[in-house]
């Protein structure tokens, strides 16, 4: 992979996008009753925590949250790695009947989201699942759309989106990277 990259979202723009997503979630749902936020490993977990914090500050109440590992639910996991890294799923709230906000960093083919919905159903049947993503890069293979989007962009086939977060030792930024 080349080190060549270009920034498409700065730290300040990322913060504004997450605030906008959080406020749209509040506006659309009218109430935080039965609302829960779940991040998909890895970056989705960190973004979900940030969105949850903003919602809690606005609503003045605690919102249940969790993290979801979808590795073994993917239909292509054996193609990605012979030794997949399985992380922890933590859904320490009642999924059944909840209005669940699923958070991921980048929406591309839709396969990660499909796998996440399959994983969630193993814990119960939520009343609804809404999807929040920082970046929608287009290129869907499945009919999945985000309810809340920080930014939408088109990326060439030889490029990919990199989401850099301070939680992982860097600066907040979204970049387009060129694959070799």
ZIFENGI-V697393 format. One record per backbone hydrogen bond with DSSP energy under -0.5 kcal/mol. CO is the residue of the C=O (numbers start at 1). NH is the residue of the N-H. If there is no record, write none. Layout:
CO;NH / CO;NH
//
This chain:
4;178 / 6;176 / 9;174 / 10;14 / 11;15 / 12;16 / 13;17 / 14;18 / 15;19 / 16;20 / 17;21 / 18;22 / 19;23 / 20;24 / 21;25 / 22;26 / 23;27 / 24;28 / 25;29 / 26;30 / 29;31 / 32;35 / 34;99 / 35;64 / 36;101 / 37;66 / 38;103 / 39;68 / 40;44 / 40;45 / 42;45 / 42;46 / 43;47 / 44;48 / 45;49 / 46;50 / 47;51 / 48;52 / 49;53 / 50;54 / 51;55 / 52;56 / 53;57 / 54;58 / 55;59 / 56;60 / 64;37 / 66;39 / 67;90 / 68;41 / 68;70 / 70;73 / 70;74 / 71;74 / 74;77 / 76;79 / 76;80 / 77;81 / 84;86 / 85;87 / 88;90 / 90;67 / 93;95 / 95;98 / 98;100 / 98;127 / 98;128 / 99;36 / 100;102 / 100;130 / 101;38 / 102;132 / 103;40 / 104;134 / 105;135 / 106;108 / 107;137 / 109;141 / 109;142 / 110;114 / 111;115 / 112;116 / 113;117 / 114;118 / 115;119 / 116;120 / 117;121 / 118;122 / 119;122 / 120;123 / 120;124 / 124;126 / 125;97 / 128;100 / 130;102 / 131;147 / 131;148 / 132;104 / 133;150 / 134;151 / 135;107 / 135;137 / 136;153 / 137;155 / 142;144 / 148;133 / 151;136 / 156;159 / 158;179 / 160;177 / 162;164 / 162;175 / 164;173 / 165;168 / 165;170 / 166;169 / 173;164 / 174;8 / 174;9 / 175;162 / 175;177 / 176;6 / 177;160 / 178;2
//
